Amino acid sequence: MSDFEIRTLDADELRAASDLFRDTVHFRPADDTEWERLSRAYQAGGSIGAFGPELIGTARFFDAELTVPGGARVPMAGVTSVGVRADRTRQGVLRALMTVQLEQLAARGVVCANLLASEAGIYGRFGYGLATRSRTYGVDRHRAAVRAEVPSGGEVELLDLDRAFEVCPVVYERLEHRAGMMTRPEVLWRFYESQARRHTQPTKALVHHGSEGPDGFALYRVEGSAGHPWTKTLEVSHLFTGSPSAFAGLWRFLLGIDLVDRIVAEERPLDEPIELILADHRRGNVDRVEDEHWVRLVDVPRALAAREYGHAAPVVVEVVDPLLPGNSGGYRITPEGAERTDEAAGLRLDVATLGMVYLGTWRPSALAEAGRVEVRDPAAVVAADVLFGTRVASWSGTYF
Ligand SMILES: CC(=O)SCCNC(=O)CCNC(=O)[C@H](O)C(C)(C)COP(=O)(O)OP(=O)(O)OC[C@H]1O[C@@H](n2cnc3c(N)ncnc32)[C@H](O)[C@@H]1OP(=O)(O)O
């Protein structure tokens, strides 16, 4: 029996939960000004705490919607601010928090939960699988130019921070969302605003206006290098575009900003065509490829029914989910959709591995080669690659 209890936190307990979480990731507590902003990032009723008897662990979520392959949007929860006090770790507190939270999410009709993991070894045991990846790349500004034939035509407007947080949320919702992208509720924009205002260097925004109105934006900040204050790096974040001319137009503008040596764009889609728009593709370098969203399918039948599939022979997949056993069982996946079945399965996998293939990021055959998908029918894994594959790389671009 555990010596702690889990319950939902009241509004007046959220600051203590924030302080505890920040301490677990080695951040100082928010001061009064910062908490005033940050508290707006907390969804009412979305935080839980472990008490033993004082607060020793916490986790929270907020509601959003996730775009799945084919364009449908499903209810998702963004899970974040998970931490256990250092003197109470490895005693089952996280497991208890995750168990209660998953029950809460299932009860409120959430189809999937997404998170960004501090360490890769933590969340698989709770059914989360690495579902999207991103890359960070840098561009040598002095030697980079956009190719002449790259689409152009729009205009770029420079905004200050106040305007940025009025305009960018509106533009974001106008854009077509690729699979893996999520809606950004007000609480999330408040979180980004709080982060931007905390920085000593100013954050600015660019909005691209195309022929049908605003169709892209980027936030950026310029930092000097340690010991070399005039060697400047421009860091791009929150770059979203709805057309090739918006992507190229924003990059043309960024490349034209004076007193910048290098432009770094973090957490970009794996298939973003930066190399293709540069006159010399070697002026753009990939710094790293990294984890992005981990997805936990909370309601497997709804999740599988919501997405579209490629054209291949039907496959029966057996899913194993010890934490939410209602998800366990066979599913028949066809180009027309997915439904439960009692037919013999060609593939067997746990719910975390299903999270890895759900948005098309990993091929079932690659996971089979790694021993993570059990293949009972070799033809099934070939078909599953096509059924679950996506034309465009899935990507979120939203951190929390
Ligand atoms: C979405 C986000 O917010 S990401 C941020 C996560 N928070 C942090 O990284 C802050 C620093 N770390 C912590 O606060 C804690 O160590 C936590 C939250 C990661 C783990 O909390 P704990 O209460 O120690 O976990 P708990 O004791 O319930 O362990 C559950 C299982 O996870 C394993 N586990 C716990 N932490 C880790 C880890 N960092 N790496 C690998 N495995 C881990 C345990 O060994 C245990 O394994 P088992 O299922 O085989 O028994």
The ligand as an SDF file (V2000), in Angstrom:
LIG
                    3D

 51 53  0  0  0  0  0  0  0  0999 V2000
    5.7420   15.3830  -19.7860 C   0  0  0  0  0  0  0  0  0  0  0  0
    6.7490   15.9110  -18.8280 C   0  0  0  0  0  0  0  0  0  0  0  0
    6.4250   16.7040  -17.9980 O   0  0  0  0  0  0  0  0  0  0  0  0
    8.3530   15.3820  -18.9240 S   0  0  0  0  0  0  0  0  0  0  0  0
    9.1040   15.8440  -17.3540 C   0  0  0  0  0  0  0  0  0  0  0  0
    9.2630   14.6590  -16.4490 C   0  0  0  0  0  0  0  0  0  0  0  0
    9.8780   15.1240  -15.2060 N   0  0  0  0  0  0  0  0  0  0  0  0
   11.2010   15.0670  -14.9910 C   0  0  0  0  0  0  0  0  0  0  0  0
   11.9960   14.5880  -15.7780 O   0  0  0  0  0  0  0  0  0  0  0  0
   11.6420   15.6930  -13.6940 C   0  0  0  0  0  0  0  0  0  0  0  0
   12.7020   14.8600  -12.9760 C   0  0  0  0  0  0  0  0  0  0  0  0
   12.2560   13.5030  -12.6960 N   0  0  0  0  0  0  0  0  0  0  0  0
   11.2090   13.2170  -11.8820 C   0  0  0  0  0  0  0  0  0  0  0  0
   10.4960   14.0790  -11.3790 O   0  0  0  0  0  0  0  0  0  0  0  0
   10.9210   11.7540  -11.6180 C   0  0  0  0  0  0  0  0  0  0  0  0
   12.1330   11.0530  -11.5680 O   0  0  0  0  0  0  0  0  0  0  0  0
   10.0060   11.0850  -12.6640 C   0  0  0  0  0  0  0  0  0  0  0  0
    8.6960   11.8690  -12.7630 C   0  0  0  0  0  0  0  0  0  0  0  0
   10.6680   11.0490  -14.0330 C   0  0  0  0  0  0  0  0  0  0  0  0
    9.7380    9.6440  -12.2220 C   0  0  0  0  0  0  0  0  0  0  0  0
    9.0090    9.6510  -11.0240 O   0  0  0  0  0  0  0  0  0  0  0  0
    9.0730    8.4160  -10.0040 P   0  0  0  0  0  0  0  0  0  0  0  0
    8.0410    8.6790   -8.9640 O   0  0  0  0  0  0  0  0  0  0  0  0
   10.4670    8.1940   -9.5760 O   0  0  0  0  0  0  0  0  0  0  0  0
    8.6420    7.2070  -10.9160 O   0  0  0  0  0  0  0  0  0  0  0  0
    8.0560    5.8180  -10.3810 P   0  0  0  0  0  0  0  0  0  0  0  0
    8.7390    5.4750   -9.0780 O   0  0  0  0  0  0  0  0  0  0  0  0
    6.5780    5.8570  -10.3620 O   0  0  0  0  0  0  0  0  0  0  0  0
    8.5790    4.8710  -11.5120 O   0  0  0  0  0  0  0  0  0  0  0  0
    7.7350    4.1980  -12.3900 C   0  0  0  0  0  0  0  0  0  0  0  0
    8.6020    3.3930  -13.3190 C   0  0  0  0  0  0  0  0  0  0  0  0
    9.3390    4.3080  -14.1470 O   0  0  0  0  0  0  0  0  0  0  0  0
   10.7390    4.0600  -14.0160 C   0  0  0  0  0  0  0  0  0  0  0  0
   11.4010    5.3520  -14.1110 N   0  0  0  0  0  0  0  0  0  0  0  0
   11.1740    6.4130  -13.3210 C   0  0  0  0  0  0  0  0  0  0  0  0
   11.9350    7.4430  -13.7220 N   0  0  0  0  0  0  0  0  0  0  0  0
   12.6520    7.0150  -14.7680 C   0  0  0  0  0  0  0  0  0  0  0  0
   13.6330    7.6140  -15.5890 C   0  0  0  0  0  0  0  0  0  0  0  0
   14.0160    8.8870  -15.3900 N   0  0  0  0  0  0  0  0  0  0  0  0
   14.1700    6.8800  -16.5860 N   0  0  0  0  0  0  0  0  0  0  0  0
   13.7920    5.6040  -16.7740 C   0  0  0  0  0  0  0  0  0  0  0  0
   12.8600    4.9680  -16.0060 N   0  0  0  0  0  0  0  0  0  0  0  0
   12.3130    5.6680  -15.0130 C   0  0  0  0  0  0  0  0  0  0  0  0
   10.8880    3.4260  -12.6620 C   0  0  0  0  0  0  0  0  0  0  0  0
   12.0720    2.6740  -12.5970 O   0  0  0  0  0  0  0  0  0  0  0  0
    9.6490    2.5480  -12.6190 C   0  0  0  0  0  0  0  0  0  0  0  0
    9.8860    1.4060  -13.4160 O   0  0  0  0  0  0  0  0  0  0  0  0
    9.0100    0.0600  -13.3370 P   0  0  0  0  0  0  0  0  0  0  0  0
    7.7690    0.3170  -14.0980 O   0  0  0  0  0  0  0  0  0  0  0  0
    9.8840   -0.9450  -13.9860 O   0  0  0  0  0  0  0  0  0  0  0  0
    8.7650   -0.1740  -11.8800 O   0  0  0  0  0  0  0  0  0  0  0  0
  1  2  1  0
  2  3  2  0
  2  4  1  0
  4  5  1  0
  5  6  1  0
  6  7  1  0
  7  8  1  0
  8  9  2  0
  8 10  1  0
 10 11  1  0
 11 12  1  0
 12 13  1  0
 13 14  2  0
 13 15  1  0
 15 16  1  0
 15 17  1  0
 17 18  1  0
 17 19  1  0
 17 20  1  0
 20 21  1  0
 21 22  1  0
 22 23  2  0
 22 24  1  0
 22 25  1  0
 25 26  1  0
 26 27  2  0
 26 28  1  0
 26 29  1  0
 29 30  1  0
 30 31  1  0
 31 32  1  0
 31 46  1  0
 32 33  1  0
 33 34  1  0
 33 44  1  0
 34 35  1  0
 34 43  1  0
 35 36  2  0
 36 37  1  0
 37 38  1  0
 37 43  2  0
 38 39  1  0
 38 40  2  0
 40 41  1  0
 41 42  2  0
 42 43  1  0
 44 45  1  0
 44 46  1  0
 46 47  1  0
 47 48  1  0
 48 49  2  0
 48 50  1  0
 48 51  1  0
M  END
$$$$
